[in-house]
Each structure stands twice: as structure tokens, then as C-alpha cells.
Amino acid sequence: MAYSGNDISRVDSATIQSDIRLGRLETKKDKLLEELAVKLHTLNRKRTELFNNEVMSDRVMDIMLTALIACEQSTVLTRTAAAMANRIHLSEAESIINDLVNARFMQRGEGRDHICLTDHGHKLMQEYVRQAVEIRKV
């Protein structure tokens, strides 16, 4: 199942069955991280819609959150899906993704259009989500 940003928290049942067979059951901690990332991504979308102004969006972080969610859901993320999930033009998404690849936060995946977080980018995003949630608790 490719991640598109729509029905963002849905997990494909075939993926779950595959994970069970391969012994890759998600821990509660992993599931919580995914849920928190989805909430942050949703809040960013709502902020952009509420202000209805591009100056209030953070497209780079939105794409990073999209990539984190796709990774946590074990789904394939394409450049096109990242653009659609964040409601931005493909050319702008391409530019952002290229910058993230150059910064070594993202990498090209196996498919022609596939992208994913690097191990370093994944660790940083996990920590970012944890810290963002802790700040909101205060």
C-alpha cells in the first residue's frame, strides 16, 4: 500500500498479516510514535488551512513527517504521494526532497519515484516527535 496522506492512520491488513508472518509486530511504543506523528502532521495541515496563507506552512517538516509516517506504517512513499499528502505542487516537493536528500535526511528508494528517510533522518524525526509531544504536555 503506498502512502498518500489520505486516511493517514489506516494500516493495510495485508501488511499486518505479512508482519505477523515475518515476526515484525509493532511494539506499543512504535505504534504510539506513529500516532503522534500523524497528530503533528494533521495539526500542521489544520494550521495551514486555518490561516489560509503559505507563510504559515512548514512544508519541509511536513514532508519529513509524511516520510516518518510512511516508514512507521511500512508503506512505500513516492515523491508524488509526498506532494499530494502535503497539498503542494510536485515541483516544490521535488525541490524540498532534493534538499533533504542532499542534507542526508532522506534517500531515494528502490523504485524510480520512491523516497524514504535515512537511518539518521528517521532517528532525528523520532526524537523530534517525542520532544514536540513533551513540550505540548507542559
C-alpha positions in Angstrom: 0.0 0.0 0.0 1.5 3.4 -1.0 1.2 6.2 1.5 -0.8 9.2 0.1 -1.6 11.2 3.2 -5.3 10.3 2.8 -6.8 8.3 5.6 -3.5 8.8 7.2 -3.7 6.4 10.1 -5.0 3.4 8.2 -2.8 0.3 8.1 -3.3 -2.2 5.3 -4.4 -5.6 6.7 -2.2 -7.4 4.2 0.8 -5.6 5.7 -0.2 -6.5 9.2 -0.6 -10.2 8.2 2.8 -10.0 6.5 4.4 -8.5 9.6 2.8 -11.3 11.7 4.3 -14.0 9.5 7.7 -12.3 9.4 7.7 -11.7 13.2 7.7 -7.9 12.8 4.9 -7.0 15.1 5.0 -3.3 16.1 5.5 -2.6 19.7 3.2 -0.2 21.6 6.0 2.4 21.6 6.3 2.2 17.8 2.5 2.5 17.4 2.4 5.5 19.7 5.2 7.2 17.8 3.2 6.7 14.6 0.0 8.1 16.2 1.9 11.1 17.5 3.5 11.8 14.1 0.0 11.6 12.5 -1.3 14.1 15.0 1.5 16.6 14.4 1.0 16.2 10.6 -2.7 16.8 11.0 -2.1 19.9 13.2 0.2 21.3 10.6 -2.4 20.8 7.9 -5.1 22.4 10.0 -2.8 25.4 10.8 -2.2 25.9 7.1 -5.9 25.7 6.3 -6.9 27.9 9.2 -4.6 30.8 8.2 -5.0 30.1 4.5 -1.6 31.5 3.9 1.5 29.8 2.7 3.7 31.8 5.1 2.1 29.8 7.9 3.1 26.4 6.5 6.2 24.4 7.2 6.5 22.3 4.1 9.9 20.8 4.8 8.8 19.4 8.2 5.5 18.3 6.7 7.4 16.2 4.1 9.6 14.8 6.9 6.6 13.9 8.9 5.0 12.3 5.9 8.1 10.2 5.4 8.2 9.2 9.1 4.5 8.1 9.0 5.1 6.1 5.8 8.2 4.5 7.5 6.3 3.7 10.7 3.4 2.2 8.6 5.8 0.2 6.4 4.4 1.8 3.3 6.1 3.0 0.2 6.3 6.8 -0.2 6.7 8.4 -3.6 7.6 11.9 -4.4 4.2 12.4 -6.0 2.4 11.0 -2.9 4.5 13.3 -0.6 3.4 16.3 -2.7 -0.2 15.2 -2.7 -0.2 14.4 1.1 1.0 17.9 1.8 -1.1 19.7 -0.8 1.9 21.2 -2.6 2.9 21.3 -6.3 5.2 18.5 -7.4 7.9 20.9 -8.5 8.1 22.4 -5.0 8.0 18.9 -3.4 10.9 17.8 -5.7 13.0 20.8 -4.6 12.4 20.1 -0.9 13.0 16.4 -1.3 16.3 17.1 -3.2 17.4 19.4 -0.4 16.6 16.7 2.2 18.5 14.1 0.1 21.5 16.4 -0.1 21.3 17.0 3.7 21.2 13.2 4.1 17.9 13.2 5.9 16.1 11.4 3.0 17.2 9.0 0.4 15.9 7.6 -2.9 14.2 4.2 -2.5 14.2 1.2 -4.7 11.6 2.4 -7.1 12.1 5.2 -9.6 10.0 7.7 -7.6 10.4 6.1 -4.1 11.8 8.1 -1.2 12.4 7.3 2.4 14.1 8.7 5.5 17.8 7.7 6.0 18.5 6.0 9.3 19.8 9.3 10.6 16.7 11.2 9.4 14.5 8.5 11.0 16.2 8.8 14.4 16.0 12.6 14.3 12.3 12.6 13.4 11.5 10.1 16.1 13.2 12.3 18.6 11.5 15.4 17.2 8.1 13.9 17.6 8.9 12.8 21.2 10.1 16.2 22.1 7.2 18.0 20.4 4.7 15.9 22.4 6.6 16.5 25.7 6.5 20.3 25.0 2.8 20.2 24.4 2.2 18.4 27.7 3.7 21.3 29.7 
